[in-house]
Amino acid sequence: METLGEGDGPIDIHDYRHGLKLLKETRETSLWTNKKGYACPACGKPFEQLFTSEKQHNTFSPSSVTPFCIRREADRVLMFRH
């Protein structure tokens, strides 16, 4: 299983575009589903969805409590929902 963003540098989502499906995008956020079964760079387990945000503040209203991992980069936050 390939891990999304091997190493410590920023993850270029477009390098993995063939295995991700864009569900929603705004100027500062994006939501992707993991079609290929990539592993999460934080825990190594496959994730279901990836949310990226360049916003300073974010509010989440999950319909259910699900495990997630967060990766902080210099200019954005990535949240991997499992």
mmCIF file of the N, C-alpha and C atoms, coordinates in Angstrom:
data_MODEL
# 
_entry.id   MODEL 
# 
loop_
_atom_site.group_PDB 
_atom_site.id 
_atom_site.type_symbol 
_atom_site.label_atom_id 
_atom_site.label_alt_id 
_atom_site.label_comp_id 
_atom_site.label_asym_id 
_atom_site.label_entity_id 
_atom_site.label_seq_id 
_atom_site.pdbx_PDB_ins_code 
_atom_site.Cartn_x 
_atom_site.Cartn_y 
_atom_site.Cartn_z 
_atom_site.occupancy 
_atom_site.B_iso_or_equiv 
_atom_site.pdbx_formal_charge 
_atom_site.auth_seq_id 
_atom_site.auth_comp_id 
_atom_site.auth_asym_id 
_atom_site.auth_atom_id 
_atom_site.pdbx_PDB_model_num 
ATOM 1   N N  . MET A 1 1  ? 0.841   -1.167 0.000   1.00 0.00 ? 1  MET A N  1 
ATOM 2   C CA . MET A 1 1  ? 0.000   0.000  0.000   1.00 0.00 ? 1  MET A CA 1 
ATOM 3   C C  . MET A 1 1  ? 0.893   1.239  0.000   1.00 0.00 ? 1  MET A C  1 
ATOM 4   N N  . GLU A 1 2  ? 0.611   2.141  -0.894  1.00 0.00 ? 2  GLU A N  1 
ATOM 5   C CA . GLU A 1 2  ? 1.379   3.377  -1.028  1.00 0.00 ? 2  GLU A CA 1 
ATOM 6   C C  . GLU A 1 2  ? 0.900   4.402  -0.007  1.00 0.00 ? 2  GLU A C  1 
ATOM 7   N N  . THR A 1 3  ? 1.852   5.051  0.661   1.00 0.00 ? 3  THR A N  1 
ATOM 8   C CA . THR A 1 3  ? 1.516   6.097  1.620   1.00 0.00 ? 3  THR A CA 1 
ATOM 9   C C  . THR A 1 3  ? 1.438   7.431  0.899   1.00 0.00 ? 3  THR A C  1 
ATOM 10  N N  . LEU A 1 4  ? 0.417   8.188  1.202   1.00 0.00 ? 4  LEU A N  1 
ATOM 11  C CA . LEU A 1 4  ? 0.258   9.506  0.606   1.00 0.00 ? 4  LEU A CA 1 
ATOM 12  C C  . LEU A 1 4  ? 1.344   10.417 1.154   1.00 0.00 ? 4  LEU A C  1 
ATOM 13  N N  . GLY A 1 5  ? 2.159   10.982 0.270   1.00 0.00 ? 5  GLY A N  1 
ATOM 14  C CA . GLY A 1 5  ? 3.186   11.930 0.673   1.00 0.00 ? 5  GLY A CA 1 
ATOM 15  C C  . GLY A 1 5  ? 4.331   11.330 1.458   1.00 0.00 ? 5  GLY A C  1 
ATOM 16  N N  . GLU A 1 6  ? 5.042   10.423 0.872   1.00 0.00 ? 6  GLU A N  1 
ATOM 17  C CA . GLU A 1 6  ? 6.218   9.848  1.535   1.00 0.00 ? 6  GLU A CA 1 
ATOM 18  C C  . GLU A 1 6  ? 7.181   10.962 1.939   1.00 0.00 ? 6  GLU A C  1 
ATOM 19  N N  . GLY A 1 7  ? 7.729   10.903 3.137   1.00 0.00 ? 7  GLY A N  1 
ATOM 20  C CA . GLY A 1 7  ? 8.693   11.899 3.584   1.00 0.00 ? 7  GLY A CA 1 
ATOM 21  C C  . GLY A 1 7  ? 8.052   13.018 4.384   1.00 0.00 ? 7  GLY A C  1 
ATOM 22  N N  . ASP A 1 8  ? 8.862   14.036 4.700   1.00 0.00 ? 8  ASP A N  1 
ATOM 23  C CA . ASP A 1 8  ? 8.408   15.121 5.555   1.00 0.00 ? 8  ASP A CA 1 
ATOM 24  C C  . ASP A 1 8  ? 7.985   16.376 4.798   1.00 0.00 ? 8  ASP A C  1 
ATOM 25  N N  . GLY A 1 9  ? 8.216   16.427 3.502   1.00 0.00 ? 9  GLY A N  1 
ATOM 26  C CA . GLY A 1 9  ? 7.865   17.612 2.726   1.00 0.00 ? 9  GLY A CA 1 
ATOM 27  C C  . GLY A 1 9  ? 6.366   17.717 2.509   1.00 0.00 ? 9  GLY A C  1 
ATOM 28  N N  . PRO A 1 10 ? 5.926   18.834 1.927   1.00 0.00 ? 10 PRO A N  1 
ATOM 29  C CA . PRO A 1 10 ? 4.498   19.013 1.635   1.00 0.00 ? 10 PRO A CA 1 
ATOM 30  C C  . PRO A 1 10 ? 3.985   17.956 0.660   1.00 0.00 ? 10 PRO A C  1 
ATOM 31  N N  . ILE A 1 11 ? 2.739   17.567 0.817   1.00 0.00 ? 11 ILE A N  1 
ATOM 32  C CA . ILE A 1 11 ? 2.104   16.604 -0.070  1.00 0.00 ? 11 ILE A CA 1 
ATOM 33  C C  . ILE A 1 11 ? 1.533   17.349 -1.271  1.00 0.00 ? 11 ILE A C  1 
ATOM 34  N N  . ASP A 1 12 ? 1.925   16.944 -2.464  1.00 0.00 ? 12 ASP A N  1 
ATOM 35  C CA . ASP A 1 12 ? 1.344   17.509 -3.683  1.00 0.00 ? 12 ASP A CA 1 
ATOM 36  C C  . ASP A 1 12 ? 0.186   16.598 -4.086  1.00 0.00 ? 12 ASP A C  1 
ATOM 37  N N  . ILE A 1 13 ? -1.018  17.022 -3.768  1.00 0.00 ? 13 ILE A N  1 
ATOM 38  C CA . ILE A 1 13 ? -2.212  16.219 -4.024  1.00 0.00 ? 13 ILE A CA 1 
ATOM 39  C C  . ILE A 1 13 ? -2.286  15.783 -5.485  1.00 0.00 ? 13 ILE A C  1 
ATOM 40  N N  . HIS A 1 14 ? -1.845  16.636 -6.390  1.00 0.00 ? 14 HIS A N  1 
ATOM 41  C CA . HIS A 1 14 ? -1.952  16.319 -7.817  1.00 0.00 ? 14 HIS A CA 1 
ATOM 42  C C  . HIS A 1 14 ? -1.041  15.162 -8.232  1.00 0.00 ? 14 HIS A C  1 
ATOM 43  N N  . ASP A 1 15 ? -0.023  14.842 -7.432  1.00 0.00 ? 15 ASP A N  1 
ATOM 44  C CA . ASP A 1 15 ? 0.799   13.659 -7.700  1.00 0.00 ? 15 ASP A CA 1 
ATOM 45  C C  . ASP A 1 15 ? 0.005   12.374 -7.463  1.00 0.00 ? 15 ASP A C  1 
ATOM 46  N N  . TYR A 1 16 ? -1.072  12.463 -6.700  1.00 0.00 ? 16 TYR A N  1 
ATOM 47  C CA . TYR A 1 16 ? -1.888  11.299 -6.340  1.00 0.00 ? 16 TYR A CA 1 
ATOM 48  C C  . TYR A 1 16 ? -3.287  11.381 -6.932  1.00 0.00 ? 16 TYR A C  1 
ATOM 49  N N  . ARG A 1 17 ? -3.500  12.300 -7.843  1.00 0.00 ? 17 ARG A N  1 
ATOM 50  C CA . ARG A 1 17 ? -4.821  12.585 -8.415  1.00 0.00 ? 17 ARG A CA 1 
ATOM 51  C C  . ARG A 1 17 ? -5.478  11.349 -9.025  1.00 0.00 ? 17 ARG A C  1 
ATOM 52  N N  . HIS A 1 18 ? -4.692  10.444 -9.581  1.00 0.00 ? 18 HIS A N  1 
ATOM 53  C CA . HIS A 1 18 ? -5.265  9.250  -10.214 1.00 0.00 ? 18 HIS A CA 1 
ATOM 54  C C  . HIS A 1 18 ? -5.945  8.326  -9.204  1.00 0.00 ? 18 HIS A C  1 
ATOM 55  N N  . GLY A 1 19 ? -5.603  8.425  -7.933  1.00 0.00 ? 19 GLY A N  1 
ATOM 56  C CA . GLY A 1 19 ? -6.200  7.566  -6.912  1.00 0.00 ? 19 GLY A CA 1 
ATOM 57  C C  . GLY A 1 19 ? -7.127  8.300  -5.958  1.00 0.00 ? 19 GLY A C  1 
ATOM 58  N N  . LEU A 1 20 ? -7.325  9.591  -6.189  1.00 0.00 ? 20 LEU A N  1 
ATOM 59  C CA . LEU A 1 20 ? -8.214  10.401 -5.364  1.00 0.00 ? 20 LEU A CA 1 
ATOM 60  C C  . LEU A 1 20 ? -9.328  10.969 -6.226  1.00 0.00 ? 20 LEU A C  1 
ATOM 61  N N  . LYS A 1 21 ? -10.510 11.132 -5.646  1.00 0.00 ? 21 LYS A N  1 
ATOM 62  C CA . LYS A 1 21 ? -11.616 11.744 -6.371  1.00 0.00 ? 21 LYS A CA 1 
ATOM 63  C C  . LYS A 1 21 ? -12.027 13.009 -5.627  1.00 0.00 ? 21 LYS A C  1 
ATOM 64  N N  . LEU A 1 22 ? -12.030 14.123 -6.335  1.00 0.00 ? 22 LEU A N  1 
ATOM 65  C CA . LEU A 1 22 ? -12.421 15.397 -5.749  1.00 0.00 ? 22 LEU A CA 1 
ATOM 66  C C  . LEU A 1 22 ? -13.936 15.422 -5.536  1.00 0.00 ? 22 LEU A C  1 
ATOM 67  N N  . LEU A 1 23 ? -14.354 15.659 -4.291  1.00 0.00 ? 23 LEU A N  1 
ATOM 68  C CA . LEU A 1 23 ? -15.777 15.730 -3.968  1.00 0.00 ? 23 LEU A CA 1 
ATOM 69  C C  . LEU A 1 23 ? -16.272 17.162 -3.872  1.00 0.00 ? 23 LEU A C  1 
ATOM 70  N N  . LYS A 1 24 ? -15.432 18.047 -3.330  1.00 0.00 ? 24 LYS A N  1 
ATOM 71  C CA . LYS A 1 24 ? -15.838 19.437 -3.147  1.00 0.00 ? 24 LYS A CA 1 
ATOM 72  C C  . LYS A 1 24 ? -14.596 20.304 -3.066  1.00 0.00 ? 24 LYS A C  1 
ATOM 73  N N  . GLU A 1 25 ? -14.676 21.511 -3.659  1.00 0.00 ? 25 GLU A N  1 
ATOM 74  C CA . GLU A 1 25 ? -13.517 22.403 -3.634  1.00 0.00 ? 25 GLU A CA 1 
ATOM 75  C C  . GLU A 1 25 ? -13.979 23.859 -3.571  1.00 0.00 ? 25 GLU A C  1 
ATOM 76  N N  . THR A 1 26 ? -13.319 24.625 -2.715  1.00 0.00 ? 26 THR A N  1 
ATOM 77  C CA . THR A 1 26 ? -13.495 26.067 -2.676  1.00 0.00 ? 26 THR A CA 1 
ATOM 78  C C  . THR A 1 26 ? -12.116 26.672 -2.905  1.00 0.00 ? 26 THR A C  1 
ATOM 79  N N  . ARG A 1 27 ? -12.023 27.977 -2.772  1.00 0.00 ? 27 ARG A N  1 
ATOM 80  C CA . ARG A 1 27 ? -10.730 28.627 -2.990  1.00 0.00 ? 27 ARG A CA 1 
ATOM 81  C C  . ARG A 1 27 ? -9.691  28.183 -1.953  1.00 0.00 ? 27 ARG A C  1 
ATOM 82  N N  . GLU A 1 28 ? -10.119 27.884 -0.721  1.00 0.00 ? 28 GLU A N  1 
ATOM 83  C CA . GLU A 1 28 ? -9.176  27.552 0.350   1.00 0.00 ? 28 GLU A CA 1 
ATOM 84  C C  . GLU A 1 28 ? -9.284  26.138 0.898   1.00 0.00 ? 28 GLU A C  1 
ATOM 85  N N  . THR A 1 29 ? -10.274 25.362 0.465   1.00 0.00 ? 29 THR A N  1 
ATOM 86  C CA . THR A 1 29 ? -10.444 24.010 0.992   1.00 0.00 ? 29 THR A CA 1 
ATOM 87  C C  . THR A 1 29 ? -10.728 23.020 -0.135  1.00 0.00 ? 29 THR A C  1 
ATOM 88  N N  . SER A 1 30 ? -10.485 21.742 0.164   1.00 0.00 ? 30 SER A N  1 
ATOM 89  C CA . SER A 1 30 ? -10.867 20.678 -0.772  1.00 0.00 ? 30 SER A CA 1 
ATOM 90  C C  . SER A 1 30 ? -11.170 19.409 0.010   1.00 0.00 ? 30 SER A C  1 
ATOM 91  N N  . LEU A 1 31 ? -12.071 18.596 -0.535  1.00 0.00 ? 31 LEU A N  1 
ATOM 92  C CA . LEU A 1 31 ? -12.446 17.322 0.064   1.00 0.00 ? 31 LEU A CA 1 
ATOM 93  C C  . LEU A 1 31 ? -12.295 16.244 -0.990  1.00 0.00 ? 31 LEU A C  1 
ATOM 94  N N  . TRP A 1 32 ? -11.555 15.188 -0.655  1.00 0.00 ? 32 TRP A N  1 
ATOM 95  C CA . TRP A 1 32 ? -11.243 14.109 -1.584  1.00 0.00 ? 32 TRP A CA 1 
ATOM 96  C C  . TRP A 1 32 ? -11.651 12.770 -0.980  1.00 0.00 ? 32 TRP A C  1 
ATOM 97  N N  . THR A 1 33 ? -12.009 11.812 -1.824  1.00 0.00 ? 33 THR A N  1 
ATOM 98  C CA . THR A 1 33 ? -12.212 10.442 -1.375  1.00 0.00 ? 33 THR A CA 1 
ATOM 99  C C  . THR A 1 33 ? -11.044 9.602  -1.902  1.00 0.00 ? 33 THR A C  1 
ATOM 100 N N  . ASN A 1 34 ? -10.654 8.616  -1.129  1.00 0.00 ? 34 ASN A N  1 
ATOM 101 C CA . ASN A 1 34 ? -9.495  7.786  -1.424  1.00 0.00 ? 34 ASN A CA 1 
ATOM 102 C C  . ASN A 1 34 ? -9.933  6.547  -2.208  1.00 0.00 ? 34 ASN A C  1 
ATOM 103 N N  . LYS A 1 35 ? -9.854  6.586  -3.532  1.00 0.00 ? 35 LYS A N  1 
ATOM 104 C CA . LYS A 1 35 ? -10.283 5.474  -4.388  1.00 0.00 ? 35 LYS A CA 1 
ATOM 105 C C  . LYS A 1 35 ? -9.258  4.350  -4.434  1.00 0.00 ? 35 LYS A C  1 
ATOM 106 N N  . LYS A 1 36 ? -7.979  4.666  -4.230  1.00 0.00 ? 36 LYS A N  1 
ATOM 107 C CA . LYS A 1 36 ? -6.916  3.685  -4.409  1.00 0.00 ? 36 LYS A CA 1 
ATOM 108 C C  . LYS A 1 36 ? -6.502  2.994  -3.109  1.00 0.00 ? 36 LYS A C  1 
ATOM 109 N N  . GLY A 1 37 ? -6.931  3.518  -1.985  1.00 0.00 ? 37 GLY A N  1 
ATOM 110 C CA . GLY A 1 37 ? -6.563  2.905  -0.711  1.00 0.00 ? 37 GLY A CA 1 
ATOM 111 C C  . GLY A 1 37 ? -5.207  3.365  -0.201  1.00 0.00 ? 37 GLY A C  1 
ATOM 112 N N  . TYR A 1 38 ? -4.832  4.606  -0.484  1.00 0.00 ? 38 TYR A N  1 
ATOM 113 C CA . TYR A 1 38 ? -3.575  5.143  0.023   1.00 0.00 ? 38 TYR A CA 1 
ATOM 114 C C  . TYR A 1 38 ? -3.543  5.066  1.547   1.00 0.00 ? 38 TYR A C  1 
ATOM 115 N N  . ALA A 1 39 ? -2.349  4.933  2.079   1.00 0.00 ? 39 ALA A N  1 
ATOM 116 C CA . ALA A 1 39 ? -2.172  4.931  3.529   1.00 0.00 ? 39 ALA A CA 1 
ATOM 117 C C  . ALA A 1 39 ? -2.009  6.361  4.030   1.00 0.00 ? 39 ALA A C  1 
ATOM 118 N N  . CYS A 1 40 ? -2.480  6.607  5.230   1.00 0.00 ? 40 CYS A N  1 
ATOM 119 C CA . CYS A 1 40 ? -2.369  7.899  5.893   1.00 0.00 ? 40 CYS A CA 1 
ATOM 120 C C  . CYS A 1 40 ? -0.907  8.133  6.294   1.00 0.00 ? 40 CYS A C  1 
ATOM 121 N N  . PRO A 1 41 ? -0.361  9.324  6.051   1.00 0.00 ? 41 PRO A N  1 
ATOM 122 C CA . PRO A 1 41 ? 1.032   9.582  6.411   1.00 0.00 ? 41 PRO A CA 1 
ATOM 123 C C  . PRO A 1 41 ? 1.242   9.688  7.927   1.00 0.00 ? 41 PRO A C  1 
ATOM 124 N N  . ALA A 1 42 ? 0.179   9.874  8.691   1.00 0.00 ? 42 ALA A N  1 
ATOM 125 C CA . ALA A 1 42 ? 0.311   9.995  10.146  1.00 0.00 ? 42 ALA A CA 1 
ATOM 126 C C  . ALA A 1 42 ? 0.319   8.641  10.847  1.00 0.00 ? 42 ALA A C  1 
ATOM 127 N N  . CYS A 1 43 ? -0.596  7.728  10.435  1.00 0.00 ? 43 CYS A N  1 
ATOM 128 C CA . CYS A 1 43 ? -0.705  6.454  11.149  1.00 0.00 ? 43 CYS A CA 1 
ATOM 129 C C  . CYS A 1 43 ? -0.403  5.230  10.294  1.00 0.00 ? 43 CYS A C  1 
ATOM 130 N N  . GLY A 1 44 ? -0.349  5.390  8.968   1.00 0.00 ? 44 GLY A N  1 
ATOM 131 C CA . GLY A 1 44 ? -0.035  4.268  8.085   1.00 0.00 ? 44 GLY A CA 1 
ATOM 132 C C  . GLY A 1 44 ? -1.223  3.410  7.688   1.00 0.00 ? 44 GLY A C  1 
ATOM 133 N N  . LYS A 1 45 ? -2.423  3.731  8.184   1.00 0.00 ? 45 LYS A N  1 
ATOM 134 C CA . LYS A 1 45 ? -3.619  2.959  7.839   1.00 0.00 ? 45 LYS A CA 1 
ATOM 135 C C  . LYS A 1 45 ? -4.340  3.639  6.674   1.00 0.00 ? 45 LYS A C  1 
ATOM 136 N N  . PRO A 1 46 ? -5.105  2.864  5.884   1.00 0.00 ? 46 PRO A N  1 
ATOM 137 C CA . PRO A 1 46 ? -5.865  3.469  4.793   1.00 0.00 ? 46 PRO A CA 1 
ATOM 138 C C  . PRO A 1 46 ? -6.871  4.479  5.347   1.00 0.00 ? 46 PRO A C  1 
ATOM 139 N N  . PHE A 1 47 ? -7.101  5.560  4.621   1.00 0.00 ? 47 PHE A N  1 
ATOM 140 C CA . PHE A 1 47 ? -8.077  6.553  5.032   1.00 0.00 ? 47 PHE A CA 1 
ATOM 141 C C  . PHE A 1 47 ? -9.200  6.599  4.009   1.00 0.00 ? 47 PHE A C  1 
ATOM 142 N N  . GLU A 1 48 ? -10.365 7.092  4.425   1.00 0.00 ? 48 GLU A N  1 
ATOM 143 C CA . GLU A 1 48 ? -11.523 7.190  3.535   1.00 0.00 ? 48 GLU A CA 1 
ATOM 144 C C  . GLU A 1 48 ? -11.555 8.516  2.792   1.00 0.00 ? 48 GLU A C  1 
ATOM 145 N N  . GLN A 1 49 ? -11.356 9.614  3.532   1.00 0.00 ? 49 GLN A N  1 
ATOM 146 C CA . GLN A 1 49 ? -11.431 10.932 2.924   1.00 0.00 ? 49 GLN A CA 1 
ATOM 147 C C  . GLN A 1 49 ? -10.283 11.808 3.404   1.00 0.00 ? 49 GLN A C  1 
ATOM 148 N N  . LEU A 1 50 ? -9.946  12.789 2.586   1.00 0.00 ? 50 LEU A N  1 
ATOM 149 C CA . LEU A 1 50 ? -8.909  13.765 2.888   1.00 0.00 ? 50 LEU A CA 1 
ATOM 150 C C  . LEU A 1 50 ? -9.495  15.158 2.727   1.00 0.00 ? 50 LEU A C  1 
ATOM 151 N N  . PHE A 1 51 ? -9.388  15.962 3.784   1.00 0.00 ? 51 PHE A N  1 
ATOM 152 C CA . PHE A 1 51 ? -9.821  17.348 3.751   1.00 0.00 ? 51 PHE A CA 1 
ATOM 153 C C  . PHE A 1 51 ? -8.585  18.217 3.863   1.00 0.00 ? 51 PHE A C  1 
ATOM 154 N N  . THR A 1 52 ? -8.430  19.200 2.969   1.00 0.00 ? 52 THR A N  1 
ATOM 155 C CA . THR A 1 52 ? -7.306  20.125 3.047   1.00 0.00 ? 52 THR A CA 1 
ATOM 156 C C  . THR A 1 52 ? -7.852  21.536 3.239   1.00 0.00 ? 52 THR A C  1 
ATOM 157 N N  . SER A 1 53 ? -7.106  22.335 4.018   1.00 0.00 ? 53 SER A N  1 
ATOM 158 C CA . SER A 1 53 ? -7.551  23.701 4.261   1.00 0.00 ? 53 SER A CA 1 
ATOM 159 C C  . SER A 1 53 ? -6.366  24.638 4.400   1.00 0.00 ? 53 SER A C  1 
ATOM 160 N N  . GLU A 1 54 ? -6.464  25.765 3.733   1.00 0.00 ? 54 GLU A N  1 
ATOM 161 C CA . GLU A 1 54 ? -5.490  26.835 3.872   1.00 0.00 ? 54 GLU A CA 1 
ATOM 162 C C  . GLU A 1 54 ? -6.056  27.951 4.753   1.00 0.00 ? 54 GLU A C  1 
ATOM 163 N N  . LYS A 1 55 ? -7.248  27.744 5.285   1.00 0.00 ? 55 LYS A N  1 
ATOM 164 C CA . LYS A 1 55 ? -7.907  28.738 6.131   1.00 0.00 ? 55 LYS A CA 1 
ATOM 165 C C  . LYS A 1 55 ? -7.262  28.773 7.518   1.00 0.00 ? 55 LYS A C  1 
ATOM 166 N N  . GLN A 1 56 ? -7.317  29.916 8.157   1.00 0.00 ? 56 GLN A N  1 
ATOM 167 C CA . GLN A 1 56 ? -6.791  30.065 9.513   1.00 0.00 ? 56 GLN A CA 1 
ATOM 168 C C  . GLN A 1 56 ? -7.654  29.314 10.525  1.00 0.00 ? 56 GLN A C  1 
ATOM 169 N N  . HIS A 1 57 ? -8.986  29.332 10.327  1.00 0.00 ? 57 HIS A N  1 
ATOM 170 C CA . HIS A 1 57 ? -9.922  28.694 11.253  1.00 0.00 ? 57 HIS A CA 1 
ATOM 171 C C  . HIS A 1 57 ? -10.850 27.783 10.466  1.00 0.00 ? 57 HIS A C  1 
ATOM 172 N N  . ASN A 1 58 ? -11.168 26.622 11.055  1.00 0.00 ? 58 ASN A N  1 
ATOM 173 C CA . ASN A 1 58 ? -12.089 25.677 10.440  1.00 0.00 ? 58 ASN A CA 1 
ATOM 174 C C  . ASN A 1 58 ? -13.045 25.158 11.499  1.00 0.00 ? 58 ASN A C  1 
ATOM 175 N N  . THR A 1 59 ? -14.277 24.902 11.108  1.00 0.00 ? 59 THR A N  1 
ATOM 176 C CA . THR A 1 59 ? -15.266 24.313 11.987  1.00 0.00 ? 59 THR A CA 1 
ATOM 177 C C  . THR A 1 59 ? -15.764 23.032 11.341  1.00 0.00 ? 59 THR A C  1 
ATOM 178 N N  . PHE A 1 60 ? -15.835 21.972 12.123  1.00 0.00 ? 60 PHE A N  1 
ATOM 179 C CA . PHE A 1 60 ? -16.281 20.678 11.614  1.00 0.00 ? 60 PHE A CA 1 
ATOM 180 C C  . PHE A 1 60 ? -17.541 20.266 12.353  1.00 0.00 ? 60 PHE A C  1 
ATOM 181 N N  . SER A 1 61 ? -18.505 19.753 11.627  1.00 0.00 ? 61 SER A N  1 
ATOM 182 C CA . SER A 1 61 ? -19.743 19.252 12.208  1.00 0.00 ? 61 SER A CA 1 
ATOM 183 C C  . SER A 1 61 ? -19.974 17.834 11.707  1.00 0.00 ? 61 SER A C  1 
ATOM 184 N N  . PRO A 1 62 ? -19.219 16.874 12.239  1.00 0.00 ? 62 PRO A N  1 
ATOM 185 C CA . PRO A 1 62 ? -19.351 15.503 11.738  1.00 0.00 ? 62 PRO A CA 1 
ATOM 186 C C  . PRO A 1 62 ? -20.705 14.903 12.099  1.00 0.00 ? 62 PRO A C  1 
ATOM 187 N N  . SER A 1 63 ? -21.225 14.090 11.199  1.00 0.00 ? 63 SER A N  1 
ATOM 188 C CA . SER A 1 63 ? -22.494 13.420 11.454  1.00 0.00 ? 63 SER A CA 1 
ATOM 189 C C  . SER A 1 63 ? -22.300 12.273 12.437  1.00 0.00 ? 63 SER A C  1 
ATOM 190 N N  . SER A 1 64 ? -21.093 11.760 12.522  1.00 0.00 ? 64 SER A N  1 
ATOM 191 C CA . SER A 1 64 ? -20.761 10.728 13.502  1.00 0.00 ? 64 SER A CA 1 
ATOM 192 C C  . SER A 1 64 ? -19.298 10.909 13.900  1.00 0.00 ? 64 SER A C  1 
ATOM 193 N N  . VAL A 1 65 ? -18.960 10.390 15.030  1.00 0.00 ? 65 VAL A N  1 
ATOM 194 C CA . VAL A 1 65 ? -17.579 10.502 15.497  1.00 0.00 ? 65 VAL A CA 1 
ATOM 195 C C  . VAL A 1 65 ? -16.771 9.388  14.845  1.00 0.00 ? 65 VAL A C  1 
ATOM 196 N N  . THR A 1 66 ? -15.802 9.773  14.013  1.00 0.00 ? 66 THR A N  1 
ATOM 197 C CA . THR A 1 66 ? -14.941 8.810  13.354  1.00 0.00 ? 66 THR A CA 1 
ATOM 198 C C  . THR A 1 66 ? -13.495 9.182  13.628  1.00 0.00 ? 66 THR A C  1 
ATOM 199 N N  . PRO A 1 67 ? -12.600 8.203  13.675  1.00 0.00 ? 67 PRO A N  1 
ATOM 200 C CA . PRO A 1 67 ? -11.185 8.517  13.898  1.00 0.00 ? 67 PRO A CA 1 
ATOM 201 C C  . PRO A 1 67 ? -10.624 9.337  12.737  1.00 0.00 ? 67 PRO A C  1 
ATOM 202 N N  . PHE A 1 68 ? -9.707  10.236 13.058  1.00 0.00 ? 68 PHE A N  1 
ATOM 203 C CA . PHE A 1 68 ? -9.034  10.997 12.015  1.00 0.00 ? 68 PHE A CA 1 
ATOM 204 C C  . PHE A 1 68 ? -7.630  11.356 12.467  1.00 0.00 ? 68 PHE A C  1 
ATOM 205 N N  . CYS A 1 69 ? -6.771  11.647 11.497  1.00 0.00 ? 69 CYS A N  1 
ATOM 206 C CA . CYS A 1 69 ? -5.396  12.075 11.733  1.00 0.00 ? 69 CYS A CA 1 
ATOM 207 C C  . CYS A 1 69 ? -5.227  13.449 11.089  1.00 0.00 ? 69 CYS A C  1 
ATOM 208 N N  . ILE A 1 70 ? -4.333  14.242 11.638  1.00 0.00 ? 70 ILE A N  1 
ATOM 209 C CA . ILE A 1 70 ? -4.070  15.573 11.095  1.00 0.00 ? 70 ILE A CA 1 
ATOM 210 C C  . ILE A 1 70 ? -2.590  15.716 10.794  1.00 0.00 ? 70 ILE A C  1 
ATOM 211 N N  . ARG A 1 71 ? -2.308  16.323 9.659   1.00 0.00 ? 71 ARG A N  1 
ATOM 212 C CA . ARG A 1 71 ? -0.930  16.657 9.291   1.00 0.00 ? 71 ARG A CA 1 
ATOM 213 C C  . ARG A 1 71 ? -0.887  18.164 9.056   1.00 0.00 ? 71 ARG A C  1 
ATOM 214 N N  . ARG A 1 72 ? 0.026   18.831 9.713   1.00 0.00 ? 72 ARG A N  1 
ATOM 215 C CA . ARG A 1 72 ? 0.181   20.278 9.573   1.00 0.00 ? 72 ARG A CA 1 
ATOM 216 C C  . ARG A 1 72 ? 1.355   20.553 8.657   1.00 0.00 ? 72 ARG A C  1 
ATOM 217 N N  . GLU A 1 73 ? 1.138   21.357 7.625   1.00 0.00 ? 73 GLU A N  1 
ATOM 218 C CA . GLU A 1 73 ? 2.191   21.826 6.744   1.00 0.00 ? 73 GLU A CA 1 
ATOM 219 C C  . GLU A 1 73 ? 2.309   23.330 6.910   1.00 0.00 ? 73 GLU A C  1 
ATOM 220 N N  . ALA A 1 74 ? 3.293   23.939 6.325   1.00 0.00 ? 74 ALA A N  1 
ATOM 221 C CA . ALA A 1 74 ? 3.547   25.370 6.511   1.00 0.00 ? 74 ALA A CA 1 
ATOM 222 C C  . ALA A 1 74 ? 2.348   26.242 6.152   1.00 0.00 ? 74 ALA A C  1 
ATOM 223 N N  . ASP A 1 75 ? 1.635   25.890 5.074   1.00 0.00 ? 75 ASP A N  1 
ATOM 224 C CA . ASP A 1 75 ? 0.552   26.758 4.614   1.00 0.00 ? 75 ASP A CA 1 
ATOM 225 C C  . ASP A 1 75 ? -0.826  26.117 4.617   1.00 0.00 ? 75 ASP A C  1 
ATOM 226 N N  . ARG A 1 76 ? -0.952  24.902 5.182   1.00 0.00 ? 76 ARG A N  1 
ATOM 227 C CA . ARG A 1 76 ? -2.257  24.257 5.213   1.00 0.00 ? 76 ARG A CA 1 
ATOM 228 C C  . ARG A 1 76 ? -2.294  23.126 6.237   1.00 0.00 ? 76 ARG A C  1 
ATOM 229 N N  . VAL A 1 77 ? -3.507  22.660 6.507   1.00 0.00 ? 77 VAL A N  1 
ATOM 230 C CA . VAL A 1 77 ? -3.747  21.525 7.371   1.00 0.00 ? 77 VAL A CA 1 
ATOM 231 C C  . VAL A 1 77 ? -4.418  20.453 6.532   1.00 0.00 ? 77 VAL A C  1 
ATOM 232 N N  . LEU A 1 78 ? -4.007  19.184 6.734   1.00 0.00 ? 78 LEU A N  1 
ATOM 233 C CA . LEU A 1 78 ? -4.647  18.061 6.047   1.00 0.00 ? 78 LEU A CA 1 
ATOM 234 C C  . LEU A 1 78 ? -5.264  17.163 7.100   1.00 0.00 ? 78 LEU A C  1 
ATOM 235 N N  . MET A 1 79 ? -6.531  16.806 6.928   1.00 0.00 ? 79 MET A N  1 
ATOM 236 C CA . MET A 1 79 ? -7.216  15.925 7.854   1.00 0.00 ? 79 MET A CA 1 
ATOM 237 C C  . MET A 1 79 ? -7.602  14.650 7.120   1.00 0.00 ? 79 MET A C  1 
ATOM 238 N N  . PHE A 1 80 ? -7.158  13.519 7.645   1.00 0.00 ? 80 PHE A N  1 
ATOM 239 C CA . PHE A 1 80 ? -7.432  12.199 7.054   1.00 0.00 ? 80 PHE A CA 1 
ATOM 240 C C  . PHE A 1 80 ? -8.485  11.511 7.908   1.00 0.00 ? 80 PHE A C  1 
ATOM 241 N N  . ARG A 1 81 ? -9.680  11.274 7.334   1.00 0.00 ? 81 ARG A N  1 
ATOM 242 C CA . ARG A 1 81 ? -10.754 10.599 8.068   1.00 0.00 ? 81 ARG A CA 1 
ATOM 243 C C  . ARG A 1 81 ? -10.697 9.106  7.780   1.00 0.00 ? 81 ARG A C  1 
ATOM 244 N N  . HIS A 1 82 ? -10.774 8.311  8.823   1.00 0.00 ? 82 HIS A N  1 
ATOM 245 C CA . HIS A 1 82 ? -10.694 6.848  8.679   1.00 0.00 ? 82 HIS A CA 1 
ATOM 246 C C  . HIS A 1 82 ? -12.058 6.216  8.832   1.00 0.00 ? 82 HIS A C  1 
# 
